[in-house]
Amino acid sequence: MEKLPTVKCSQELWFALLISSALCIIFLSFDYSTFSGLNILLNKKVDPIGVLNNSITDSSCFGRYVYMHDDLPEKFNSDLVRNCRFLTRGTDKPNLCMYFENYGFGPEIQNSEGVLSNGSWFSTNQFLLEFIFHNKMKRYKCLTNISSQASAVYVPFYAGLDASLHLWDSNLTVRDASAKELVSWLARKPEWAKMWGRDHFLVAGRISWDFRRQTDEVSDWGSKLRWLPESMNMTMLSVEGSSWNNDLAIPYPTNFHPAEEIDLVQWQNRMRKLDRPYLFTFAGAPRPDQQSSIRGKIIDQCVASSKCKLIDCSLGGNMDCDNPSSVMRVFQSSVYCLQPGGDSYTRRSTFDSILAGCIPVFFQPGAAYSQYLWHLPKNHSSYSVYIPVRIADDMPGSIEEILLGISKDKELAMREEVIRLIPNLSYADPRSRLETEDAFDLSIKGILERIEDVRKVIREGNDPSIGFADEDSYKYTFHQKQEQT
């Protein structure tokens, strides 16, 4: 009788082992992605797009793999989105929160009065380029989670959004804090030592000059991000490059974000068929405080001409320039669109006009020719007209005279090239893949080629720092690399 408890205990032990084995078999049969998704939810890191991290080698991706630092602390990106109420378009503008909708494209434009095509047009803010680019990168075909496999390293730091919080801060330590923390974090990562950062790149929705404060005077503009030693080893892609070789320009985001190839083709065909009663158009406001600005002279010439349509974007002007439909309606009715510099060399209006099939007219090489080298043809005269500032400034009526002197055949050829360029300058919906390369695809192709050139220098035993971050004093002039053909 004293042996019975031992027998009972043995039976219970065997039963427990049997149940445990069965549970293990069931557990091993589960799809682990279920648990992974649950873990993401529990950690509140839900990604509405999802990241395509390829750990399996794809032969079509050789030389095209990009590693993304998705382990970057959230203070450098997603925290800025969560605190969007502090991000403004300017001192007198509302915050940016609504523009983060639809992966950074902003609210869909519902009623465009027949000016825009339905479903592909959004109220997009240019400052969100870094957010748009990040969402596009998450769906990049050749994104890899194996850093040793990558040809480039993408740093998803929202540099422009971060800078906008402190651009007017009188405390320079605060203004530069995030930049210094970022490069310190990057320099400690194993990926950094591979090429000491020369295979790293980041994206900004502001002009690169905003990150090149040259002094420690409180009155001087911007942060010192691009002067930090580690940052000088990286490449920045922004809406406007500086005169330094490691600051390169990619297109401003427009309001057009096609999801399907047919959306793109239909829009291009529509732009070919439009009547254009105005010879030329200018959309903007004068810059009376900028002595070097020729906008005042351009506005005077436009007002004096019966062939010009002026869109006055100044306070109390004749049109709401924040209304995409209103502006695009005029651009679609114009043969040429004047694009003088504003607060900086480049303008988003350049890309809006090209979307409308309106041939851009530039007055400085730095407005486009020396900027968007991966996205625009080297033959500048194939898609645009160049009128030197001195001519527009000194000769009243010169703009109309020059434009009237262009033959109809030349005008038609330029418009066809402008319309052909629309995909190059558009950021397509990240949830789909167009057969045609968009602005994101060309940017990735360009940065990969740049980094491969650096590798070639290293393989040849030369110093990769030579020329990488040097200043190009001739960038904003027509020199040998940028001559019109």
Salt bridges, closest charged atoms under 4 A:
ASP47 OD1 - LYS138 NZ 3.54
ASP71 OD1 - HIS69 ND1 3.10
ASP71 OD2 - LYS189 NZ 2.80
GLU74 OE1 - ARG82 NH2 2.56
ASP79 OD1 - ARG82 NH2 2.51
GLU113 OE1 - ARG329 NH2 2.69
ASP176 OD2 - ARG213 NH2 2.80
GLU181 OE1 - LYS75 NZ 2.45
GLU191 OE1 - HIS69 NE2 3.87
ASP199 OD1 - HIS200 ND1 2.81
ASP210 OD2 - ARG206 NE 2.74
ASP216 OD1 - ARG213 NH2 3.32
ASP216 OD1 - LYS224 NZ 3.19
ASP247 OD2 - ARG212 NE 2.53
ASP247 OD1 - ARG226 NE 2.85
ASP322 OD1 - ARG89 NH2 3.34
ASP322 OD2 - LYS93 NZ 3.79
ASP343 OD1 - ARG287 NE 3.05
ASP352 OD2 - ARG348 NE 3.56
ASP393 OD1 - LYS297 NZ 2.78
GLU411 OE2 - LYS408 NZ 3.17
GLU411 OE2 - ARG415 NH2 2.80
GLU416 OE2 - ARG272 NH2 2.90
GLU417 OE2 - ARG420 NH2 2.69
ASP429 OD2 - ARG431 NH2 2.66
GLU437 OE2 - LYS445 NZ 2.95
ASP438 OD2 - LYS136 NZ 2.68
GLU452 OE2 - ARG459 NH2 2.91
ASP472 OD2 - HIS479 NE2 3.63
